[in-house]
Amino acid sequence: MSLRTAAKRVLNVVALVVTAPVALSCVVADVLGIGHAGYTFWAQSLSLLPGVPGRFLRRGFYRWMLRHCAEDVTIEFGAVLTRRGAELGHDVYIGAYALIGWVRLGDRTLVGSRVSLLSGTRQHQLSPEGRWLGTDPANLQRITLGADTWIGEGAIVMADIGSRCMVSAGGVVSTPVPDGVMVAGNPARFVRRLDQTPPDSGPATA
């Protein structure tokens, strides 16, 4: 084990210890029936911590709170994960100011800055009186992004995306994307097939 790897592991443990009281406060909020409000408060607060300390503390917090969060994820400044059911695989990168909903991110997925990964396409419903209603958690759907997929800056994703894919900057994905495909535009459309690089050799390149 290299010195760098050992240092990261030690800092990950420190981050878990430091964020344990925060996680405990969220458990207390659950008991009081305000669990989502408590989680949201800390997720937003920790998103504003700058630099390397912020990365480690966000990672520690989400390792406590999410359904799954690998120990080597990177979550940059301003990024917020809004749903505790999210799952982050190994070596996932989430860029600055990204908004992440109920998602499962495969290993080595790259999420650009200001990306929105929404919890499906049913965020709001129209009432019989013609008024838009607030989000009903019962209508949310988990979306899955496969391993080695790259989501470009400012993209909006509301549907599943396969492995070894690329979504261009500003793309809007509302229908599923198969493995090994590049899409672009609003709505996102097929651009071309990507090289079918074996999963253990890194992400495909456009």
C-alpha positions as CSV (number, residue, x, y, z in Angstrom):
1,M,0.0,0.0,0.0
2,S,1.4,3.4,-1.0
3,L,1.7,6.3,1.5
4,R,-0.9,8.2,-0.4
5,T,-3.4,5.4,-0.3
6,A,-2.8,4.9,3.5
7,A,-3.2,8.6,4.1
8,K,-6.5,8.7,2.2
9,R,-7.8,5.7,4.3
10,V,-6.9,7.5,7.5
11,L,-8.6,10.7,6.4
12,N,-11.7,8.7,5.4
13,V,-11.9,7.2,8.9
14,V,-11.4,10.7,10.4
15,A,-14.2,12.0,8.2
16,L,-16.5,9.2,9.4
17,V,-15.8,10.0,13.0
18,V,-16.3,13.8,12.5
19,T,-19.6,13.3,10.6
20,A,-21.0,10.6,13.0
21,P,-22.8,13.2,15.2
22,V,-24.3,14.7,12.1
23,A,-25.6,11.3,11.0
24,L,-26.9,10.7,14.5
25,S,-28.8,14.0,14.4
26,C,-30.5,12.7,11.1
27,V,-31.5,9.5,12.9
28,V,-33.0,11.6,15.7
29,A,-34.9,13.7,13.1
30,D,-36.2,10.4,11.6
31,V,-37.6,9.5,15.0
32,L,-39.2,12.9,15.3
33,G,-40.8,12.5,11.8
34,I,-38.7,15.2,10.2
35,G,-35.9,13.0,8.8
36,H,-35.9,14.4,5.3
37,A,-35.6,18.0,6.6
38,G,-32.7,17.1,8.8
39,Y,-30.9,15.3,6.0
40,T,-31.5,18.2,3.6
41,F,-30.1,20.7,6.1
42,W,-26.8,18.8,6.5
43,A,-26.5,17.9,2.8
44,Q,-26.8,21.5,1.8
45,S,-24.5,22.8,4.6
46,L,-21.7,20.3,3.9
47,S,-21.9,21.1,0.2
48,L,-20.5,24.5,1.0
49,L,-17.3,23.3,2.6
50,P,-14.4,24.2,0.3
51,G,-11.3,22.3,-0.8
52,V,-10.0,18.9,0.3
53,P,-11.6,19.0,3.8
54,G,-14.9,19.5,2.2
55,R,-14.5,16.5,-0.1
56,F,-13.6,14.2,2.7
57,L,-16.4,15.4,5.0
58,R,-19.0,15.1,2.3
59,R,-17.8,11.6,1.5
60,G,-18.0,10.7,5.2
61,F,-21.5,12.1,5.6
62,Y,-22.9,10.3,2.5
63,R,-21.2,7.1,3.5
64,W,-23.3,7.2,6.7
65,M,-26.5,8.4,5.0
66,L,-26.9,6.9,1.5
67,R,-28.0,3.4,0.7
68,H,-24.5,2.9,-0.7
69,C,-21.5,5.2,-1.1
70,A,-18.1,3.8,-1.9
71,E,-15.0,5.1,0.0
72,D,-13.4,6.6,-3.1
73,V,-16.1,8.8,-4.5
74,T,-15.4,12.5,-5.1
75,I,-18.2,15.0,-4.5
76,E,-17.2,18.6,-5.4
77,F,-18.2,21.9,-3.9
78,G,-21.9,22.8,-4.1
79,A,-23.1,19.4,-5.2
80,V,-26.1,18.0,-3.3
81,L,-27.6,14.5,-3.2
82,T,-31.2,15.0,-2.4
83,R,-32.4,11.4,-1.9
84,R,-31.0,9.0,0.7
85,G,-31.8,6.1,-1.5
86,A,-29.0,7.0,-3.9
87,E,-26.2,4.6,-4.6
88,L,-22.6,5.6,-5.6
89,G,-20.2,3.0,-7.0
90,H,-16.4,3.0,-6.8
91,D,-14.5,6.0,-8.2
92,V,-17.6,8.0,-9.0
93,Y,-17.0,11.7,-9.6
94,I,-19.7,14.3,-9.1
95,G,-18.8,17.8,-10.3
96,A,-19.5,21.2,-8.7
97,Y,-23.1,22.3,-8.2
98,A,-24.5,19.0,-9.5
99,L,-28.0,18.1,-8.2
100,I,-28.3,14.3,-7.7
101,G,-31.7,12.7,-7.0
102,W,-32.7,9.0,-6.5
103,V,-30.0,7.4,-8.7
104,R,-27.7,4.5,-8.9
105,L,-24.3,5.5,-10.4
106,G,-22.1,2.7,-11.7
107,D,-18.4,2.5,-11.1
108,R,-16.2,5.2,-12.6
109,T,-19.2,7.3,-13.7
110,L,-18.2,11.0,-14.3
111,V,-20.9,13.6,-13.6
112,G,-20.0,17.1,-14.8
113,S,-20.6,20.4,-13.0
114,R,-24.2,21.7,-12.8
115,V,-25.7,18.4,-14.0
116,S,-29.1,17.5,-12.7
117,L,-29.9,13.7,-12.3
118,L,-33.6,13.7,-11.5
119,S,-35.6,11.0,-10.0
120,G,-37.5,10.0,-13.1
121,T,-39.9,12.1,-15.3
122,R,-42.8,12.4,-12.8
123,Q,-41.6,15.2,-10.6
124,H,-44.9,17.1,-10.7
125,Q,-48.5,16.2,-11.5
126,L,-51.3,18.4,-12.9
127,S,-54.3,18.5,-10.6
128,P,-57.9,18.2,-11.9
129,E,-58.2,21.9,-11.3
130,G,-55.3,22.6,-13.6
131,R,-52.7,23.4,-10.9
132,W,-49.2,21.9,-10.8
133,L,-48.7,20.0,-7.6
134,G,-45.6,19.7,-5.4
135,T,-43.4,16.6,-5.7
136,D,-45.0,13.4,-4.4
137,P,-42.2,11.0,-3.3
138,A,-44.5,8.1,-4.3
139,N,-44.2,9.2,-7.9
140,L,-40.4,9.3,-8.0
141,Q,-38.4,6.7,-9.8
142,R,-34.8,5.6,-9.4
143,I,-32.7,6.1,-12.5
144,T,-29.5,4.0,-13.2
145,L,-26.3,5.2,-14.9
146,G,-24.0,2.3,-15.9
147,A,-20.3,2.1,-15.3
148,D,-17.8,4.2,-17.2
149,T,-20.4,6.7,-18.4
150,W,-19.7,10.4,-18.7
151,I,-22.4,13.1,-18.2
152,G,-21.3,16.5,-19.7
153,E,-21.7,19.8,-18.0
154,G,-25.2,21.2,-17.5
155,A,-27.0,18.0,-18.7
156,I,-30.4,17.0,-17.4
157,V,-31.0,13.2,-17.0
158,M,-34.4,11.7,-16.2
159,A,-34.0,8.2,-17.6
160,D,-31.6,5.2,-17.4
161,I,-28.3,5.4,-19.2
162,G,-26.2,2.3,-20.1
163,S,-22.5,1.6,-19.5
164,R,-19.7,3.3,-21.5
165,C,-22.0,6.1,-22.7
166,M,-21.6,9.9,-23.1
167,V,-24.2,12.6,-22.8
168,S,-23.0,15.9,-24.3
169,A,-22.9,19.2,-22.3
170,G,-26.4,20.6,-22.1
171,G,-28.1,17.3,-23.2
172,V,-31.6,16.5,-21.9
173,V,-32.2,12.7,-21.5
174,S,-35.8,11.7,-21.0
175,T,-35.8,8.2,-22.6
176,P,-33.4,5.3,-21.9
177,V,-30.0,5.2,-23.6
178,P,-28.4,1.8,-24.4
179,D,-24.8,0.8,-23.7
180,G,-21.9,2.4,-25.7
181,V,-23.8,5.3,-27.2
182,M,-23.2,9.1,-27.4
183,V,-26.3,11.3,-27.3
184,A,-26.6,15.1,-27.5
185,G,-29.3,17.8,-27.7
186,N,-32.7,18.6,-26.3
187,P,-34.2,16.1,-26.4
188,A,-31.1,14.0,-26.5
189,R,-30.7,12.0,-29.8
190,F,-28.3,9.4,-31.0
191,V,-24.9,10.8,-32.3
192,R,-22.8,7.7,-32.7
193,R,-21.6,4.4,-31.2
194,L,-18.5,4.7,-28.9
195,D,-15.6,2.3,-28.9
196,Q,-16.5,-0.8,-26.9
197,T,-13.6,-0.6,-24.5
198,P,-13.4,-3.5,-21.9
199,P,-14.8,-2.3,-18.6
200,D,-11.5,-2.8,-16.7
201,S,-9.5,-0.5,-19.0
202,G,-11.3,2.7,-18.3
203,P,-14.1,4.8,-19.8
204,A,-14.7,4.9,-23.5
205,T,-13.6,8.0,-25.3
206,A,-15.5,10.0,-27.8
